Amino acid sequence: MRPVRSTALPILAVLAAACAHAPPAPLLPQTPAGYFPLAVGNEWVYADRSPVLAPSDRQARVRVVRILSRDAEGYFLDNDRGALRADADCVHDRLRRLLCAPFQVGRTWASVVGVGSTERYEIVGVGERVETSAGTFDGCVRVRAHNRAGPDADTVLEITYAPGVGPVRIETFAVVKGAVTPQVRAELKSYRLEGR
């Protein structure tokens, strides 16, 4: 074993000091509610960036989702007749589980949404960074859902959730005979969280 040279010792000391004072990594939510905060008054505004729209139309089209009330079953009701609830393991609407813990790439689940129609979900990204006009979001979880639309066709939905914010990107694709065609792309433009 060779002795450490005296010139290397100051460098090692600086590196050790830098590591000792590095900011801790942010703690990411461990529950679905941490990625989709549901409370009366919360609001998300999405810009429609769908590829089928002309660039000038993409700037003008927005969709506002605002939570208006909470029903007796614990579902938060929004201005678009949606109903969402966060349980310990999943955020779900009345038919499907949208985001389920644990947040690990490859985690799968399924939701039966009708006779002969099952949506298959998979976590395809964890710890992702997403940039939208509402800001840059780190630690995001991306979920992909597949639903068979015919013998050679699937519809695919991808939702990316940011910790403490909710969905920041929503995309749909048509997959016909293996060819993928983007359909809808909505990105978070602004948001307001009034409750927790």
N, CA and C atoms as an extended XYZ file, in Angstrom:
588
Properties=species:S:1:pos:R:3:atomname:S:1:resname:S:1:resid:I:1 pbc="F F F"
N         0.842       -1.175        0.000 N   MET     1
C         0.000        0.000        0.000 CA  MET     1
C         0.882        1.231        0.000 C   MET     1
N         0.608        2.181       -0.928 N   ARG     2
C         1.410        3.385       -1.018 CA  ARG     2
C         0.852        4.451       -0.086 C   ARG     2
N         1.692        5.258        0.502 N   PRO     3
C         1.193        6.341        1.342 CA  PRO     3
C         0.549        7.435        0.479 C   PRO     3
N        -0.437        8.134        1.030 N   VAL     4
C        -1.105        9.224        0.335 CA  VAL     4
C        -0.183       10.431        0.334 C   VAL     4
N         0.024       11.046       -0.811 N   ARG     5
C         0.907       12.203       -0.911 CA  ARG     5
C         0.298       13.398       -0.180 C   ARG     5
N         1.124       14.248        0.285 N   SER     6
C         0.652       15.405        1.051 CA  SER     6
C        -0.173       16.359        0.200 C   SER     6
N         0.025       16.406       -1.121 N   THR     7
C        -0.785       17.288       -1.975 CA  THR     7
C        -2.196       16.743       -2.150 C   THR     7
N        -2.350       15.464       -1.997 N   ALA     8
C        -3.677       14.872       -2.148 CA  ALA     8
C        -4.532       15.079       -0.910 C   ALA     8
N        -3.919       15.231        0.254 N   LEU     9
C        -4.686       15.372        1.487 CA  LEU     9
C        -5.584       16.611        1.489 C   LEU     9
N        -5.091       17.803        1.074 N   PRO    10
C        -6.005       18.956        1.059 CA  PRO    10
C        -7.180       18.758        0.108 C   PRO    10
N        -6.952       18.117       -1.032 N   ILE    11
C        -8.032       17.881       -1.982 CA  ILE    11
C        -9.064       16.942       -1.379 C   ILE    11
N        -8.611       15.877       -0.724 N   LEU    12
C        -9.535       14.947       -0.069 CA  LEU    12
C       -10.316       15.643        1.035 C   LEU    12
N        -9.672       16.527        1.775 N   ALA    13
C       -10.348       17.248        2.858 CA  ALA    13
C       -11.436       18.153        2.296 C   ALA    13
N       -11.170       18.852        1.183 N   VAL    14
C       -12.163       19.722        0.565 CA  VAL    14
C       -13.341       18.896        0.059 C   VAL    14
N       -13.060       17.772       -0.592 N   LEU    15
C       -14.131       16.915       -1.089 CA  LEU    15
C       -14.986       16.379        0.055 C   LEU    15
N       -14.356       15.959        1.130 N   ALA    16
C       -15.098       15.443        2.273 CA  ALA    16
C       -15.962       16.537        2.888 C   ALA    16
N       -15.439       17.750        2.983 N   ALA    17
C       -16.209       18.858        3.542 CA  ALA    17
C       -17.391       19.200        2.641 C   ALA    17
N       -17.176       19.175        1.333 N   ALA    18
C       -18.263       19.480        0.397 CA  ALA    18
C       -19.382       18.460        0.504 C   ALA    18
N       -19.022       17.201        0.621 N   CYS    19
C       -20.039       16.149        0.744 CA  CYS    19
C       -20.790       16.277        2.054 C   CYS    19
N       -20.092       16.652        3.110 N   ALA    20
C       -20.721       16.766        4.419 CA  ALA    20
C       -21.722       17.911        4.450 C   ALA    20
N       -21.539       18.929        3.595 N   HIS    21
C       -22.408       20.093        3.613 CA  HIS    21
C       -23.338       20.161        2.411 C   HIS    21
N       -23.387       19.120        1.611 N   ALA    22
C       -24.282       19.115        0.465 CA  ALA    22
C       -25.720       19.085        0.962 C   ALA    22
N       -26.615       19.803        0.280 N   PRO    23
C       -28.011       19.777        0.734 CA  PRO    23
C       -28.589       18.377        0.596 C   PRO    23
N       -29.434       17.990        1.538 N   PRO    24
C       -30.031       16.653        1.445 CA  PRO    24
C       -30.972       16.586        0.246 C   PRO    24
N       -31.087       15.405       -0.311 N   ALA    25
C       -32.021       15.194       -1.414 CA  ALA    25
C       -33.434       15.414       -0.896 C   ALA    25
N       -34.300       16.069       -1.683 N   PRO    26
C       -35.667       16.300       -1.203 CA  PRO    26
C       -36.397       14.978       -1.016 C   PRO    26
N       -37.201       14.937        0.021 N   LEU    27
C       -38.005       13.749        0.271 CA  LEU    27
C       -39.207       13.779       -0.665 C   LEU    27
N       -39.404       12.718       -1.403 N   LEU    28
C       -40.530       12.631       -2.317 CA  LEU    28
C       -41.698       11.962       -1.615 C   LEU    28
N       -42.911       12.311       -2.008 N   PRO    29
C       -44.087       11.702       -1.379 CA  PRO    29
C       -44.080       10.188       -1.545 C   PRO    29
N       -44.599        9.519       -0.551 N   GLN    30
C       -44.706        8.067       -0.599 CA  GLN    30
C       -46.143        7.612       -0.812 C   GLN    30
N       -47.073        8.576       -0.805 N   THR    31
C       -48.482        8.244       -1.013 CA  THR    31
C       -48.993        8.946       -2.272 C   THR    31
N       -49.999        8.394       -2.918 N   PRO    32
C       -50.558        9.033       -4.110 CA  PRO    32
C       -51.063       10.454       -3.844 C   PRO    32
N       -51.625       10.703       -2.671 N   ALA    33
C       -52.119       12.046       -2.357 CA  ALA    33
C       -50.994       13.076       -2.400 C   ALA    33
N       -49.775       12.654       -2.168 N   GLY    34
C       -48.641       13.566       -2.240 CA  GLY    34
C       -48.320       13.998       -3.652 C   GLY    34
N       -48.814       13.252       -4.644 N   TYR    35
C       -48.621       13.603       -6.051 CA  TYR    35
C       -49.869       14.204       -6.688 C   TYR    35
N       -50.964       14.209       -5.966 N   PHE    36
C       -52.200       14.797       -6.494 CA  PHE    36
C       -52.972       15.360       -5.306 C   PHE    36
N       -52.618       16.583       -4.886 N   PRO    37
C       -53.278       17.158       -3.707 CA  PRO    37
C       -54.717       17.550       -4.012 C   PRO    37
N       -55.637       16.880       -3.362 N   LEU    38
C       -57.060       17.116       -3.580 CA  LEU    38
C       -57.619       17.914       -2.407 C   LEU    38
N       -58.217       19.052       -2.718 N   ALA    39
C       -58.867       19.886       -1.706 CA  ALA    39
C       -59.795       20.852       -2.425 C   ALA    39
N       -60.882       21.207       -1.770 N   VAL    40
C       -61.822       22.165       -2.342 CA  VAL    40
C       -61.085       23.488       -2.571 C   VAL    40
N       -61.246       24.028       -3.782 N   GLY    41
C       -60.596       25.283       -4.146 CA  GLY    41
C       -59.346       25.108       -4.984 C   GLY    41
N       -58.754       23.919       -4.967 N   ASN    42
C       -57.568       23.703       -5.799 CA  ASN    42
C       -57.944       23.805       -7.272 C   ASN    42
N       -57.002       24.351       -8.072 N   GLU    43
C       -57.286       24.599       -9.480 CA  GLU    43
C       -56.040       24.379      -10.320 C   GLU    43
N       -56.240       23.734      -11.476 N   TRP    44
C       -55.161       23.493      -12.439 CA  TRP    44
C       -55.623       24.036      -13.786 C   TRP    44
N       -54.757       24.784      -14.460 N   VAL    45
C       -55.062       25.323      -15.782 CA  VAL    45
C       -54.090       24.665      -16.756 C   VAL    45
N       -54.641       24.026      -17.796 N   TYR    46
C       -53.828       23.307      -18.776 CA  TYR    46
C       -53.892       23.988      -20.137 C   TYR    46
N       -52.740       24.122      -20.762 N   ALA    47
C       -52.658       24.622      -22.137 CA  ALA    47
C       -52.701       23.425      -23.069 C   ALA    47
N       -53.502       23.529      -24.104 N   ASP    48
C       -53.614       22.454      -25.087 CA  ASP    48
C       -52.476       22.594      -26.093 C   ASP    48
N       -51.545       21.664      -26.069 N   ARG    49
C       -50.384       21.660      -26.963 CA  ARG    49
C       -50.488       20.494      -27.958 C   ARG    49
N       -51.713       20.099      -28.259 N   SER    50
C       -51.945       18.950      -29.137 CA  SER    50
C       -51.329       19.176      -30.510 C   SER    50
N       -50.670       18.161      -31.056 N   PRO    51
C       -50.001       18.320      -32.350 CA  PRO    51
C       -50.949       18.551      -33.517 C   PRO    51
N       -52.227       18.203      -33.360 N   VAL    52
C       -53.181       18.412      -34.451 CA  VAL    52
C       -53.618       19.868      -34.558 C   VAL    52
N       -53.307       20.682      -33.542 N   LEU    53
C       -53.688       22.092      -33.557 CA  LEU    53
C       -52.615       22.931      -34.240 C   LEU    53
N       -53.044       24.002      -34.891 N   ALA    54
C       -52.100       24.976      -35.430 CA  ALA    54
C       -51.389       25.645      -34.251 C   ALA    54
N       -50.125       26.028      -34.398 N   PRO    55
C       -49.396       26.661      -33.285 CA  PRO    55
C       -50.136       27.848      -32.658 C   PRO    55
N       -50.820       28.655      -33.449 N   SER    56
C       -51.550       29.800      -32.893 CA  SER    56
C       -52.719       29.335      -32.020 C   SER    56
N       -53.362       28.221      -32.369 N   ASP    57
C       -54.467       27.690      -31.569 CA  ASP    57
C       -53.979       27.087      -30.262 C   ASP    57
N       -52.763       26.567      -30.247 N   ARG    58
C       -52.227       25.948      -29.024 CA  ARG    58
C       -52.095       26.960      -27.903 C   ARG    58
N       -51.804       28.211      -28.225 N   GLN    59
C       -51.651       29.238      -27.193 CA  GLN    59
C       -53.005       29.650      -26.619 C   GLN    59
N       -54.042       29.572      -27.436 N   ALA    60
C       -55.349       30.090      -27.025 CA  ALA    60
C       -56.186       29.073      -26.266 C   ALA    60
N       -55.964       27.791      -26.458 N   ARG    61
C       -56.843       26.780      -25.870 CA  ARG    61
C       -56.355       26.362      -24.493 C   ARG    61
N       -57.203       26.566      -23.499 N   VAL    62
C       -56.889       26.165      -22.133 CA  VAL    62
C       -58.082       25.422      -21.551 C   VAL    62
N       -57.783       24.635      -20.553 N   ARG    63
C       -58.826       23.914      -19.821 CA  ARG    63
C       -58.566       24.122      -18.347 C   ARG    63
N       -59.585       24.513      -17.623 N   VAL    64
C       -59.475       24.763      -16.191 CA  VAL    64
C       -60.180       23.635      -15.452 C   VAL    64
N       -59.477       23.040      -14.493 N   VAL    65
C       -60.061       22.021      -13.618 CA  VAL    65
C       -60.022       22.589      -12.205 C   VAL    65
N       -61.201       22.771      -11.606 N   ARG    66
C       -61.307       23.368      -10.281 CA  ARG    66
C       -62.123       22.434       -9.390 C   ARG    66
N       -61.625       22.140       -8.224 N   ILE    67
C       -62.376       21.306       -7.279 CA  ILE    67
C       -63.389       22.184       -6.560 C   ILE    67
N       -64.658       21.797       -6.680 N   LEU    68
C       -65.761       22.606       -6.156 CA  LEU    68
C       -66.292       22.132       -4.811 C   LEU    68
N       -66.303       20.807       -4.606 N   SER    69
C       -66.908       20.291       -3.380 CA  SER    69
C       -66.402       18.876       -3.107 C   SER    69
N       -66.836       18.348       -1.973 N   ARG    70
C       -66.520       16.966       -1.597 CA  ARG    70
C       -67.826       16.286       -1.214 C   ARG    70
N       -68.040       15.074       -1.761 N   ASP    71
C       -69.305       14.398       -1.482 CA  ASP    71
C       -69.196       13.512       -0.244 C   ASP    71
N       -70.302       12.867        0.103 N   ALA    72
C       -70.373       12.046        1.316 CA  ALA    72
C       -69.450       10.827        1.266 C   ALA    72
N       -69.072       10.378        0.044 N   GLU    73
C       -68.173        9.230       -0.093 CA  GLU    73
C       -66.693        9.632       -0.083 C   GLU    73
N       -66.420       10.921        0.052 N   GLY    74
C       -65.040       11.386        0.100 CA  GLY    74
C       -64.451       11.753       -1.253 C   GLY    74
N       -65.261       11.746       -2.311 N   TYR    75
C       -64.782       12.135       -3.639 CA  TYR    75
C       -64.797       13.660       -3.764 C   TYR    75
N       -63.727       14.203       -4.338 N   PHE    76
C       -63.668       15.625       -4.647 CA  PHE    76
C       -64.256       15.818       -6.042 C   PHE    76
N       -65.231       16.705       -6.153 N   LEU    77
C       -65.958       16.915       -7.402 CA  LEU    77
C       -65.449       18.186       -8.070 C   LEU    77
N       -65.176       18.089       -9.388 N   ASP    78
C       -64.641       19.251      -10.088 CA  ASP    78
C       -65.668       19.870      -11.027 C   ASP    78
N       -65.305       20.968      -11.653 N   ASN    79
C       -66.192       21.724      -12.533 CA  ASN    79
C       -66.493       21.007      -13.848 C   ASN    79
N       -65.825       19.891      -14.106 N   ASP    80
C       -66.043       19.135      -15.345 CA  ASP    80
C       -66.745       17.799      -15.056 C   ASP    80
N       -67.421       17.716      -13.932 N   ARG    81
C       -68.148       16.528      -13.473 CA  ARG    81
C       -67.241       15.351      -13.150 C   ARG    81
N       -65.968       15.611      -12.910 N   GLY    82
C       -65.043       14.569      -12.481 CA  GLY    82
C       -65.158       14.353      -10.986 C   GLY    82
N       -64.774       13.176      -10.538 N   ALA    83
C       -64.792       12.829       -9.116 CA  ALA    83
C       -63.540       12.040       -8.807 C   ALA    83
N       -62.730       12.547       -7.877 N   LEU    84
C       -61.469       11.891       -7.504 CA  LEU    84
C       -61.387       11.723       -6.001 C   LEU    84
N       -60.735       10.632       -5.600 N   ARG    85
C       -60.504       10.378       -4.177 CA  ARG    85
C       -59.120        9.777       -4.020 C   ARG    85
N       -58.435       10.171       -2.963 N   ALA    86
C       -57.122        9.611       -2.646 CA  ALA    86
C       -57.254        8.713       -1.432 C   ALA    86
N       -56.953        7.433       -1.636 N   ASP    87
C       -56.895        6.483       -0.532 CA  ASP    87
C       -55.421        6.247       -0.196 C   ASP    87
N       -55.155        5.400        0.746 N   ALA    88
C       -53.762        5.167        1.159 CA  ALA    88
C       -52.896        4.636        0.023 C   ALA    88
N       -53.480        3.820       -0.869 N   ASP    89
C       -52.661        3.193       -1.914 CA  ASP    89
C       -52.853        3.766       -3.304 C   ASP    89
N       -53.981        4.441       -3.592 N   CYS    90
C       -54.253        4.923       -4.952 CA  CYS    90
C       -55.065        6.217       -4.952 C   CYS    90
N       -54.868        7.009       -6.011 N   VAL    91
C       -55.798        8.071       -6.374 CA  VAL    91
C       -56.673        7.469       -7.457 C   VAL    91
N       -57.995        7.634       -7.330 N   HIS    92
C       -58.878        7.006       -8.305 CA  HIS    92
C       -60.110        7.850       -8.533 C   HIS    92
N       -60.753        7.602       -9.691 N   ASP    93
C       -62.075        8.156       -9.929 CA  ASP    93
C       -63.066        7.041       -9.612 C   ASP    93
N       -64.269        7.149      -10.049 N   ARG    94
C       -65.268        6.135       -9.681 CA  ARG    94
C       -65.093        4.810      -10.420 C   ARG    94
N       -64.301        4.800      -11.511 N   LEU    95
C       -64.094        3.578      -12.290 CA  LEU    95
C       -62.667        3.039      -12.256 C   LEU    95
N       -61.698        3.899      -12.190 N   ARG    96
C       -60.312        3.454      -12.405 CA  ARG    96
C       -59.370        4.001      -11.343 C   ARG    96
N       -58.336        3.203      -11.101 N   ARG    97
C       -57.242        3.631      -10.231 CA  ARG    97
C       -56.210        4.304      -11.132 C   ARG    97
N       -55.922        5.571      -10.878 N   LEU    98
C       -55.083        6.367      -11.769 CA  LEU    98
C       -53.607        6.377      -11.380 C   LEU    98
N       -53.331        6.407      -10.093 N   LEU    99
C       -51.952        6.454       -9.591 CA  LEU    99
C       -51.879        5.640       -8.318 C   LEU    99
N       -51.036        4.612       -8.324 N   CYS   100
C       -50.953        3.706       -7.172 CA  CYS   100
C       -49.517        3.562       -6.679 C   CYS   100
N       -49.384        3.480       -5.376 N   ALA   101
C       -48.093        3.233       -4.736 CA  ALA   101
C       -47.865        1.724       -4.687 C   ALA   101
N       -46.641        1.284       -4.530 N   PRO   102
C       -45.401        2.061       -4.432 CA  PRO   102
C       -44.967        2.582       -5.798 C   PRO   102
N       -44.222        3.689       -5.778 N   PHE   103
C       -43.800        4.361       -7.006 CA  PHE   103
C       -42.483        3.770       -7.481 C   PHE   103
N       -42.612        2.708       -8.268 N   GLN   104
C       -41.450        2.005       -8.820 CA  GLN   104
C       -41.706        1.739      -10.290 C   GLN   104
N       -40.685        2.006      -11.108 N   VAL   105
C       -40.815        1.710      -12.533 CA  VAL   105
C       -41.138        0.235      -12.693 C   VAL   105
N       -42.134       -0.055      -13.517 N   GLY   106
C       -42.559       -1.436      -13.734 CA  GLY   106
C       -43.761       -1.843      -12.912 C   GLY   106
N       -44.148       -1.056      -11.913 N   ARG   107
C       -45.331       -1.366      -11.095 CA  ARG   107
C       -46.552       -1.300      -11.995 C   ARG   107
N       -47.416       -2.322      -11.920 N   THR   108
C       -48.598       -2.389      -12.779 CA  THR   108
C       -49.861       -2.631      -11.964 C   THR   108
N       -50.995       -2.261      -12.559 N   TRP   109
C       -52.315       -2.570      -12.015 CA  TRP   109
C       -53.316       -2.443      -13.161 C   TRP   109
N       -54.519       -2.889      -12.934 N   ALA   110
C       -55.553       -2.833      -13.976 CA  ALA   110
C       -56.854       -2.330      -13.369 C   ALA   110
N       -57.666       -1.692      -14.227 N   SER   111
C       -58.993       -1.232      -13.827 CA  SER   111
C       -59.984       -1.641      -14.907 C   SER   111
N       -61.054       -2.306      -14.492 N   VAL   112
C       -62.116       -2.677      -15.421 CA  VAL   112
C       -63.031       -1.461      -15.532 C   VAL   112
N       -63.157       -0.925      -16.753 N   VAL   113
C       -63.938        0.297      -16.947 CA  VAL   113
C       -65.261        0.041      -17.663 C   VAL   113
N       -65.495       -1.181      -18.093 N   GLY   114
C       -66.744       -1.535      -18.747 CA  GLY   114
C       -66.703       -2.992      -19.157 C   GLY   114
N       -67.812       -3.458      -19.683 N   VAL   115
C       -67.889       -4.841      -20.138 CA  VAL   115
C       -66.869       -5.034      -21.261 C   VAL   115
N       -65.932       -5.912      -21.043 N   GLY   116
C       -64.904       -6.192      -22.042 CA  GLY   116
C       -63.865       -5.102      -22.207 C   GLY   116
N       -63.800       -4.141      -21.288 N   SER   117
C       -62.833       -3.048      -21.402 CA  SER   117
C       -62.031       -2.917      -20.110 C   SER   117
N       -60.748       -3.228      -20.217 N   THR   118
C       -59.849       -3.138      -19.077 CA  THR   118
C       -58.694       -2.220      -19.422 C   THR   118
N       -58.447       -1.250      -18.555 N   GLU   119
C       -57.288       -0.378      -18.715 CA  GLU   119
C       -56.144       -0.959      -17.906 C   GLU   119
N       -54.980       -1.065      -18.529 N   ARG   120
C       -53.785       -1.594      -17.873 CA  ARG   120
C       -52.809       -0.448      -17.655 C   ARG   120
N       -52.406       -0.269      -16.404 N   TYR   121
C       -51.553        0.849      -16.004 CA  TYR   121
C       -50.167        0.352      -15.643 C   TYR   121
N       -49.179        1.219      -15.895 N   GLU   122
C       -47.801        0.914      -15.520 CA  GLU   122
C       -47.078        2.220      -15.198 C   GLU   122
N       -46.295        2.195      -14.129 N   ILE   123
C       -45.422        3.326      -13.837 CA  ILE   123
C       -44.206        3.182      -14.737 C   ILE   123
N       -44.006        4.164      -15.626 N   VAL   124
C       -42.922        4.088      -16.613 CA  VAL   124
C       -41.800        5.083      -16.331 C   VAL   124
N       -41.989        5.948      -15.349 N   GLY   125
C       -40.939        6.900      -15.002 CA  GLY   125
C       -41.086        7.357      -13.564 C   GLY   125
N       -39.960        7.448      -12.870 N   VAL   126
C       -39.927        7.927      -11.481 CA  VAL   126
C       -38.746        8.883      -11.365 C   VAL   126
N       -38.942        9.977      -10.661 N   GLY   127
C       -37.860       10.934      -10.476 CA  GLY   127
C       -37.585       11.781      -11.704 C   GLY   127
N       -38.564       11.917      -12.574 N   GLU   128
C       -38.377       12.662      -13.818 CA  GLU   128
C       -38.489       14.170      -13.584 C   GLU   128
N       -37.887       14.917      -14.500 N   ARG   129
C       -37.991       16.377      -14.509 CA  ARG   129
C       -38.883       16.767      -15.679 C   ARG   129
N       -39.871       17.635      -15.409 N   VAL   130
C       -40.791       18.099      -16.440 CA  VAL   130
C       -40.803       19.624      -16.416 C   VAL   130
N       -40.672       20.213      -17.602 N   GLU   131
C       -40.733       21.659      -17.734 CA  GLU   131
C       -42.022       22.043      -18.447 C   GLU   131
N       -42.787       22.945      -17.835 N   THR   132
C       -44.006       23.481      -18.436 CA  THR   132
C       -43.988       24.993      -18.229 C   THR   132
N       -44.979       25.684      -18.760 N   SER   133
C       -45.038       27.131      -18.538 CA  SER   133
C       -45.362       27.462      -17.081 C   SER   133
N       -45.828       26.485      -16.312 N   ALA   134
C       -46.083       26.698      -14.882 CA  ALA   134
C       -44.817       26.541      -14.047 C   ALA   134
N       -43.738       26.029      -14.648 N   GLY   135
C       -42.481       25.860      -13.929 CA  GLY   135
C       -41.807       24.553      -14.266 C   GLY   135
N       -40.701       24.312      -13.578 N   THR   136
C       -39.949       23.064      -13.720 CA  THR   136
C       -40.212       22.227      -12.485 C   THR   136
N       -40.556       20.978      -12.707 N   PHE   137
C       -40.954       20.090      -11.616 CA  PHE   137
C       -40.044       18.871      -11.588 C   PHE   137
N       -39.424       18.628      -10.451 N   ASP   138
C       -38.542       17.477      -10.264 CA  ASP   138
C       -39.257       16.402       -9.460 C   ASP   138
N       -38.764       15.164       -9.591 N   GLY   139
C       -39.314       14.054       -8.812 CA  GLY   139
C       -40.655       13.560       -9.315 C   GLY   139
N       -40.942       13.782      -10.590 N   CYS   140
C       -42.252       13.414      -11.147 CA  CYS   140
C       -42.383       11.908      -11.380 C   CYS   140
N       -43.613       11.441      -11.341 N   VAL   141
C       -43.961       10.051      -11.638 CA  VAL   141
C       -44.826       10.046      -12.896 C   VAL   141
N       -44.431        9.213      -13.882 N   ARG   142
C       -45.175        9.119      -15.144 CA  ARG   142
C       -45.860        7.758      -15.220 C   ARG   142
N       -47.170        7.789      -15.479 N   VAL   143
C       -47.996        6.582      -15.543 CA  VAL   143
C       -48.541        6.448      -16.962 C   VAL   143
N       -48.482        5.234      -17.499 N   ARG   144
C       -49.003        4.941      -18.837 CA  ARG   144
C       -50.162        3.953      -18.704 C   ARG   144
N       -51.269        4.265      -19.385 N   ALA   145
C       -52.440        3.377      -19.397 CA  ALA   145
C       -52.725        2.944      -20.828 C   ALA   145
N       -52.976        1.649      -21.007 N   HIS   146
C       -53.333        1.071      -22.314 CA  HIS   146
C       -54.752        0.551      -22.234 C   HIS   146
N       -55.506        0.788      -23.326 N   ASN   147
C       -56.837        0.228      -23.436 CA  ASN   147
C       -57.003       -0.262      -24.872 C   ASN   147
N       -57.392       -1.515      -25.030 N   ARG   148
C       -57.564       -2.115      -26.355 CA  ARG   148
C       -58.745       -1.437      -27.046 C   ARG   148
N       -58.505       -0.888      -28.242 N   ALA   149
C       -59.556       -0.210      -29.001 CA  ALA   149
C       -60.054       -1.061      -30.158 C   ALA   149
N       -59.356       -2.148      -30.448 N   GLY   150
C       -59.729       -3.024      -31.554 CA  GLY   150
C       -58.675       -4.086      -31.707 C   GLY   150
N       -58.819       -4.966      -32.684 N   PRO   151
C       -57.863       -6.070      -32.838 CA  PRO   151
C       -56.414       -5.609      -33.044 C   PRO   151
N       -56.225       -4.491      -33.749 N   ASP   152
C       -54.881       -3.983      -34.012 CA  ASP   152
C       -54.679       -2.576      -33.484 C   ASP   152
N       -55.499       -2.158      -32.515 N   ALA   153
C       -55.433       -0.774      -32.061 CA  ALA   153
C       -55.533       -0.674      -30.538 C   ALA   153
N       -54.754        0.241      -29.994 N   ASP   154
C       -54.796        0.593      -28.573 CA  ASP   154
C       -54.899        2.103      -28.449 C   ASP   154
N       -55.504        2.546      -27.354 N   THR   155
C       -55.379        3.940      -26.967 CA  THR   155
C       -54.441        3.966      -25.774 C   THR   155
N       -53.562        4.946      -25.752 N   VAL   156
C       -52.576        5.064      -24.685 CA  VAL   156
C       -52.718        6.443      -24.056 C   VAL   156
N       -52.725        6.469      -22.738 N   LEU   157
C       -52.786        7.702      -21.968 CA  LEU   157
C       -51.561        7.750      -21.076 C   LEU   157
N       -50.851        8.876      -21.081 N   GLU   158
C       -49.740        9.076      -20.150 CA  GLU   158
C       -50.016       10.327      -19.327 C   GLU   158
N       -49.930       10.173      -18.008 N   ILE   159
C       -50.088       11.305      -17.095 CA  ILE   159
C       -48.825       11.381      -16.256 C   ILE   159
N       -48.253       12.583      -16.184 N   THR   160
C       -47.072       12.813      -15.357 CA  THR   160
C       -47.501       13.671      -14.178 C   THR   160
N       -47.234       13.161      -12.969 N   TYR   161
C       -47.630       13.821      -11.729 CA  TYR   161
C       -46.396       14.419      -11.060 C   TYR   161
N       -46.506       15.674      -10.618 N   ALA   162
C       -45.423       16.325       -9.874 CA  ALA   162
C       -45.759       16.310       -8.390 C   ALA   162
N       -44.757       16.078       -7.548 N   PRO   163
C       -45.017       16.038       -6.105 CA  PRO   163
C       -45.576       17.372       -5.601 C   PRO   163
N       -46.661       17.272       -4.848 N   GLY   164
C       -47.276       18.444       -4.254 CA  GLY   164
C       -48.034       19.328       -5.219 C   GLY   164
N       -48.140       18.926       -6.496 N   VAL   165
C       -48.777       19.762       -7.516 CA  VAL   165
C       -49.940       19.041       -8.180 C   VAL   165
N       -49.713       17.819       -8.651 N   GLY   166
C       -50.724       17.081       -9.404 CA  GLY   166
C       -50.262       16.834      -10.822 C   GLY   166
N       -51.174       16.549      -11.741 N   PRO   167
C       -50.787       16.285      -13.129 CA  PRO   167
C       -50.182       17.535      -13.774 C   PRO   167
N       -49.000       17.380      -14.363 N   VAL   168
C       -48.343       18.497      -15.045 CA  VAL   168
C       -48.297       18.284      -16.551 C   VAL   168
N       -48.470       17.046      -16.999 N   ARG   169
C       -48.527       16.744      -18.436 CA  ARG   169
C       -49.478       15.564      -18.634 C   ARG   169
N       -50.349       15.705      -19.653 N   ILE   170
C       -51.309       14.660      -20.002 CA  ILE   170
C       -51.219       14.466      -21.509 C   ILE   170
N       -50.973       13.232      -21.939 N   GLU   171
C       -50.829       12.943      -23.359 CA  GLU   171
C       -51.609       11.694      -23.718 C   GLU   171
N       -52.193       11.693      -24.925 N   THR   172
C       -52.830       10.491      -25.443 CA  THR   172
C       -52.250       10.175      -26.817 C   THR   172
N       -52.244        8.875      -27.122 N   PHE   173
C       -51.708        8.375      -28.379 CA  PHE   173
C       -52.641        7.301      -28.914 C   PHE   173
N       -52.733        7.212      -30.229 N   ALA   174
C       -53.399        6.084      -30.878 CA  ALA   174
C       -52.292        5.173      -31.401 C   ALA   174
N       -52.416        3.886      -31.132 N   VAL   175
C       -51.444        2.907      -31.623 CA  VAL   175
C       -52.209        1.942      -32.520 C   VAL   175
N       -51.955        2.021      -33.825 N   VAL   176
C       -52.644        1.186      -34.807 CA  VAL   176
C       -51.591        0.390      -35.575 C   VAL   176
N       -51.676       -0.939      -35.440 N   LYS   177
C       -50.716       -1.834      -36.097 CA  LYS   177
C       -49.275       -1.423      -35.804 C   LYS   177
N       -49.043       -1.024      -34.553 N   GLY   178
C       -47.694       -0.666      -34.118 CA  GLY   178
C       -47.276        0.762      -34.385 C   GLY   178
N       -48.028        1.488      -35.191 N   ALA   179
C       -47.695        2.889      -35.480 CA  ALA   179
C       -48.314        3.788      -34.411 C   ALA   179
N       -47.486        4.637      -33.803 N   VAL   180
C       -47.927        5.526      -32.729 CA  VAL   180
C       -48.210        6.910      -33.299 C   VAL   180
N       -49.422        7.420      -33.027 N   THR   181
C       -49.808        8.751      -33.483 CA  THR   181
C       -50.217        9.586      -32.272 C   THR   181
N       -49.480       10.671      -31.974 N   PRO   182
C       -49.881       11.550      -30.867 CA  PRO   182
C       -51.249       12.165      -31.133 C   PRO   182
N       -52.077       12.251      -30.105 N   GLN   183
C       -53.427       12.799      -30.238 CA  GLN   183
C       -53.574       14.108      -29.457 C   GLN   183
N       -53.454       14.008      -28.133 N   VAL   184
C       -53.673       15.153      -27.251 CA  VAL   184
C       -52.434       15.339      -26.386 C   VAL   184
N       -52.071       16.600      -26.170 N   ARG   185
C       -50.976       16.927      -25.245 CA  ARG   185
C       -51.395       18.175      -24.487 C   ARG   185
N       -51.583       18.037      -23.194 N   ALA   186
C       -51.934       19.162      -22.328 CA  ALA   186
C       -50.823       19.333      -21.306 C   ALA   186
N       -50.401       20.583      -21.109 N   GLU   187
C       -49.350       20.884      -20.135 CA  GLU   187
C       -49.858       21.918      -19.147 C   GLU   187
N       -49.409       21.770      -17.904 N   LEU   188
C       -49.832       22.684      -16.854 CA  LEU   188
C       -49.351       24.099      -17.162 C   LEU   188
N       -50.301       25.025      -17.163 N   LYS   189
C       -49.985       26.433      -17.422 CA  LYS   189
C       -49.884       27.206      -16.103 C   LYS   189
N       -50.782       26.876      -15.184 N   SER   190
C       -50.755       27.486      -13.847 CA  SER   190
C       -51.553       26.598      -12.904 C   SER   190
N       -51.389       26.841      -11.622 N   TYR   191
C       -52.150       26.083      -10.632 CA  TYR   191
C       -52.259       26.898       -9.359 C   TYR   191
N       -53.286       26.565       -8.571 N   ARG   192
C       -53.507       27.217       -7.281 CA  ARG   192
C       -53.952       26.142       -6.303 C   ARG   192
N       -53.219       25.984       -5.236 N   LEU   193
C       -53.568       25.005       -4.212 CA  LEU   193
C       -53.989       25.766       -2.961 C   LEU   193
N       -55.281       25.713       -2.679 N   GLU   194
C       -55.807       26.471       -1.541 CA  GLU   194
C       -55.946       25.634       -0.288 C   GLU   194
N       -56.019       24.355       -0.444 N   GLY   195
C       -56.197       23.489        0.711 CA  GLY   195
C       -55.278       22.295        0.606 C   GLY   195
N       -55.236       21.499        1.608 N   ARG   196
C       -54.433       20.266        1.605 CA  ARG   196
C       -55.258       19.131        2.106 C   ARG   196
